[in-house]
Amino acid sequence: MIRKLLEKQGLKMSDQEFNEVMQETQNDIRENHLRFGVRTSRKYLLKVAIIYYGISKSI
């Protein structure tokens, strides 16, 4: 589901890239939301994933 939403945003990535982006997204959400008991919206999840995708492409 998340991958399809990212593809709708125009982000095409390999399975490895997707796994790396989702791992970093999960780490971010775990540290910045779950730790403080804040719920995470789908919009925020996509925003964070897009940011990490951009970072992974610039490295």
C-alpha positions as CSV (number, residue, x, y, z in Angstrom):
1,M,0.0,0.0,0.0
2,I,2.7,2.5,0.9
3,R,4.7,1.6,-2.1
4,K,1.7,2.3,-4.4
5,L,1.2,5.7,-2.7
6,L,4.8,6.6,-3.3
7,E,4.6,5.5,-6.9
8,K,1.5,7.8,-7.3
9,Q,3.8,10.6,-6.1
10,G,6.2,9.7,-9.0
11,L,8.8,7.9,-7.0
12,K,10.0,4.7,-8.7
13,M,12.5,2.7,-6.7
14,S,13.9,-0.8,-6.6
15,D,13.0,-3.3,-3.9
16,Q,16.3,-2.6,-2.1
17,E,15.8,1.2,-2.2
18,F,12.2,0.8,-1.0
19,N,13.4,-1.4,1.9
20,E,16.1,1.1,2.9
21,V,13.7,4.1,2.7
22,M,11.1,2.3,4.8
23,Q,13.7,1.2,7.4
24,E,14.8,4.9,7.8
25,T,11.2,6.0,7.9
26,Q,10.3,3.5,10.5
27,N,13.3,4.6,12.6
28,D,12.3,8.2,12.4
29,I,8.7,7.5,13.3
30,R,9.8,5.3,16.2
31,E,12.1,7.9,17.6
32,N,9.9,11.0,17.1
33,H,6.4,9.7,17.5
34,L,6.0,6.4,19.2
35,R,8.4,7.3,21.9
36,F,6.2,10.3,22.9
37,G,2.9,8.5,22.3
38,V,2.0,10.5,19.2
39,R,-0.1,8.9,16.5
40,T,1.4,9.0,13.0
41,S,-0.8,9.9,10.0
42,R,-0.5,8.4,6.6
43,K,0.3,11.9,5.3
44,Y,3.3,12.3,7.7
45,L,4.5,8.8,6.9
46,L,4.6,9.6,3.1
47,K,6.3,13.0,3.8
48,V,9.1,11.3,5.8
49,A,9.5,8.5,3.2
50,I,9.8,11.1,0.4
51,I,12.4,13.0,2.4
52,Y,14.5,9.8,3.0
53,Y,14.1,8.9,-0.7
54,G,15.6,12.3,-1.6
55,I,18.4,11.8,0.8
56,S,19.2,8.3,-0.5
57,K,19.3,9.6,-4.1
58,S,21.7,12.5,-3.2
59,I,24.2,10.2,-1.6
